[in-house]
């Protein structure tokens, strides 16, 4: 294994890092609003290159009207667009959601499959989306690496990697098993609110002494 495939932190430091994040937020969860695996799946599809806040605003209008594959199919692509038009790339997303709903109805009886291969075969669903659904809806210890996790993993030295798959694979190996279920939520939230892209809030960071980031902010 090369240096780029190994955590720059010791096992004790990794344990300490997640212990602190867990103490700060014992029960982390996605900021996407959902009640069922299907609602989560659609919300994650809609969230690509969009904010969770924006997706939630749209689904608060959509789900009371249509929150099953059959109901969204009955809306049709044009009808669906009227609910999600405030979200970026809504035309492509509407097409993918309708196609996904059709597959769910025709092949899975309207249920969301608890299987990575089946999930990734759905239009608009990639590895990250599949990982979110498997973890958040079905309790699988998967690691959904988005831009926030990619940034935090590289800055801290927790799981340096040149691409998201390299970071995902290393995180799955490096994160202690008892933290893996919630790890991606902690890392996403940390990247979203503390370890921000343009100016990380290092003075308020609970893991700043563990972090290997060279350009820490001081105010």
C-alpha positions in Angstrom: 0.0 0.0 0.0 1.4 3.4 -1.0 1.5 6.5 1.2 -1.5 7.9 -0.6 -3.5 4.8 0.4 -2.7 5.0 4.1 -4.1 7.3 6.8 -1.7 9.9 8.1 -3.2 9.5 11.5 -2.5 6.8 14.0 -5.3 4.4 15.2 -5.4 6.2 18.5 -5.8 9.6 16.8 -8.6 8.3 14.6 -10.4 6.9 17.6 -10.0 10.2 19.4 -11.2 12.1 16.3 -14.4 10.2 16.1 -14.9 10.1 19.8 -14.9 13.9 19.8 -17.3 14.2 16.9 -19.6 11.6 18.5 -19.6 13.5 21.8 -20.5 16.7 20.0 -23.3 15.1 18.0 -24.2 11.6 19.5 -27.0 10.9 17.0 -26.1 12.5 13.6 -28.5 12.2 10.7 -28.9 13.5 7.2 -30.4 17.0 6.8 -32.6 15.7 3.9 -36.2 15.3 5.1 -37.7 11.9 4.5 -40.0 9.3 6.1 -39.4 6.2 3.9 -36.5 4.7 1.9 -38.2 5.8 -1.3 -38.5 9.4 -0.1 -34.8 9.3 0.9 -33.8 7.9 -2.5 -35.7 10.6 -4.4 -34.3 13.3 -2.2 -30.8 12.2 -2.7 -31.2 12.0 -6.5 -32.6 15.6 -6.4 -29.7 16.8 -4.2 -27.0 16.3 -6.8 -25.4 19.8 -7.3 -28.1 21.3 -5.1 -28.4 22.1 -1.4 -30.3 20.0 1.1 -32.3 23.1 2.1 -33.4 23.6 -1.5 -34.4 19.9 -1.9 -36.3 20.0 1.4 -38.3 23.0 0.2 -39.3 21.1 -3.0 -40.1 17.7 -1.3 -42.2 19.4 1.3 -44.5 20.3 -1.5 -44.1 17.1 -3.5 -44.4 14.4 -0.9 -47.8 15.3 0.5 -49.1 14.9 -3.1 -46.9 12.0 -4.4 -44.5 10.0 -2.2 -44.6 6.6 -3.9 -43.2 5.4 -7.2 -46.8 4.9 -8.5 -48.0 8.3 -7.4 -45.0 10.1 -9.0 -45.6 8.1 -12.2 -49.1 9.3 -12.2 -47.9 12.9 -11.9 -45.8 12.4 -15.1 -42.6 14.2 -16.0 -44.3 17.6 -16.6 -46.2 17.3 -13.3 -43.1 16.4 -11.4 -41.2 19.3 -12.8 -43.8 21.7 -11.4 -42.7 20.7 -7.9 -38.9 20.5 -8.4 -38.3 23.4 -10.8 -36.5 25.4 -8.1 -33.8 22.7 -8.0 -30.8 22.8 -10.3 -30.8 20.5 -13.3 -34.5 19.8 -12.6 -35.2 18.7 -16.2 -32.7 15.9 -16.2 -33.6 15.0 -12.6 -37.3 14.7 -13.5 -36.5 12.4 -16.3 -34.4 10.2 -14.1 -36.9 10.1 -11.2 -39.7 9.1 -13.6 -37.5 6.3 -15.1 -36.4 5.2 -11.6 -40.0 5.0 -10.4 -41.0 3.0 -13.4 -38.3 0.4 -12.7 -39.2 0.3 -9.0 -42.9 -0.4 -9.9 -42.2 -2.9 -12.7 -39.3 -4.8 -11.1 -39.5 -4.3 -7.3 -43.2 -4.0 -6.5 -42.7 -0.3 -5.7 -40.0 -1.0 -3.0 -36.5 0.3 -2.9 -34.0 -2.6 -3.3 -31.5 -3.1 -0.5 -28.8 -4.0 -2.9 -25.9 -1.9 -4.2 -26.0 -3.3 -7.8 -29.7 -2.9 -8.1 -29.6 0.7 -6.7 -26.8 1.7 -9.0 -28.7 0.4 -12.0 -31.4 3.0 -11.3 -31.3 6.2 -13.5 -29.7 9.1 -11.6 -28.2 6.8 -8.9 -24.5 6.5 -8.6 -22.3 4.9 -6.0 -22.6 7.9 -3.5 -26.4 7.9 -3.7 -26.5 4.1 -3.3 -24.2 4.4 -0.2 -26.5 7.1 1.3 -29.6 4.9 0.9 -27.9 1.7 2.1 -26.5 3.6 5.2 -29.3 5.9 6.1 -32.4 3.9 5.1 -31.1 0.4 5.7 -28.5 0.7 8.4 -25.5 -0.6 6.3 -22.1 0.7 7.4 -21.3 2.3 4.0 -19.4 5.5 3.4 -21.0 8.0 1.0 -18.1 10.3 0.0 -19.3 13.7 -1.2 -17.3 16.9 -1.7 -17.4 17.7 2.0 -16.1 14.3 3.1 -13.5 14.3 0.3 -12.2 17.6 1.6 -12.2 16.7 5.3 -10.6 13.3 4.7 -7.7 14.9 2.8 -7.2 18.0 4.9 -7.2 16.1 8.2 -5.0 13.3 6.9 -7.7 10.8 7.9 -8.0 9.3 4.5 -6.0 11.0 1.8 -6.9 10.1 -1.8 -6.9 11.5 -5.3 -10.5 10.5 -6.0 -13.6 9.8 -4.1 -13.4 6.0 -4.5 -9.9 6.0 -3.1 -11.1 8.1 -0.1 -14.1 5.8 0.4 -12.1 2.6 0.4 -9.5 4.0 2.8 -12.2 5.4 5.2 -13.9 2.0 5.3 -10.6 0.5 6.4 -9.5 3.3 8.7 -12.7 4.2 10.6 -13.2 2.0 13.7 -16.1 -0.4 13.2 -18.1 1.0 16.1 -18.1 4.5 14.4 -18.6 3.4 10.8 -22.4 3.5 10.8 -22.5 7.2 11.6 -19.1 8.3 10.3 -20.2 9.8 7.0 -22.8 12.0 8.7 -20.2 13.3 11.2 -17.8 14.0 8.4 -20.3 15.7 6.1 -21.6 17.9 8.8 -18.1 18.8 9.9 -17.2 19.7 6.3 -20.4 21.7 5.8 -20.2 23.8 8.9 -16.7 23.8 10.2 -14.1 22.6 7.7 -15.6 24.7 5.0 -14.0 24.9 1.5 -13.0 28.6 1.3 -12.3 29.3 4.9 -12.3 26.5 7.5 -13.3 27.6 11.0 -10.2 26.0 12.6 -10.5 28.0 15.9 -13.9 26.3 16.6 -12.8 22.9 15.4 -12.9 20.1 18.0 -10.3 18.1 16.1 -7.9 20.9 15.2 -5.0 19.4 17.2 -5.4 16.1 15.4 -5.9 17.5 12.0 -2.8 17.6 9.6 -4.0 20.6 7.6 -1.1 22.9 7.1 -3.0 26.1 6.4 -5.2 26.3 9.6 -7.0 29.6 10.1 -6.5 31.5 13.3 -9.6 33.7 13.4 
